[in-house]
Amino acid sequence: MSDPYSVSRDYIPVGQCSSDTRAEFITRTYNHLMGSIVGFTLIEVYLFSSGLAESIAAVMMRGSWLMVLGAFMLVSWVASRVAARSESLTSQYLALAGFVLAEAIIFVPLLHLANSVAPGMITSAALVTLLGFAGLTAVAFTTRKDFSFLAGALRWGFAVAIIAIVAGILFGFDLGTWFSVAMVGLAGAAILYDTSNVLHHYPEDRYVAGALQLFASVALMFWYVLRIFLASRD
């Protein structure tokens, strides 16, 4: 999601390092990304199998869906910024772990609703998200193109999305399916941008921050793909 889009430039970008260093950095980043996805999944399995998910969903559903979405985006922004600006590996790990836990809790109402409507919907949305992520990752890796030019568009896109969410909360209107479609597109652009940063711009000691950025964008895409699936059932 929002990287910092402003990581300090007082370092040697991994794109200027040796091929072995780049390969090790990329491997570490994607291993941590997969670990984050597995961790997120295990937390959700525990919450739902223990019955805690129903209680969490009941509490969170008392408010507005848009407030849940606002919390989702705020947590993403804060965690991404902390991880990207922190030079301490411990701080990066804490930001990643905290973000995965927060996302798992924020996702509970949406997953609970999807599971009650059609149990297989979550799996279908997850597969679509992973296929989209794999395709965009392949584009970034095969073209080797630097997608840093997307930074400005992403800033504006997320700013407009937040304004729309706040307006929805204040004036009580639903943002609708087309908003979800637009956000899936924005998440796709963020994945390209984040992957490009991993390939070209991050320093070699920020692989945890890189994994957090990618996880945030994957989570964003999954959220809105699942909302589109839900809307198709209305």
QUITAMO-V308781 format. One record per helix or strand of 2 or more residues. SS is the DSSP state (~ for helix, > for strand). FROM is the first residue (numbers start at 1). LEN is the number of residues. If there is no record, write none. Layout:
# QUITAMO-V308781
ss | from | len
SS | FROM | LEN
SS | FROM | LEN
This chain:
# QUITAMO-V308781
ss | from | len
~ | 14 | 3
~ | 19 | 32
~ | 52 | 9
~ | 65 | 21
~ | 89 | 29
~ | 121 | 23
~ | 147 | 25
~ | 176 | 25
~ | 207 | 26
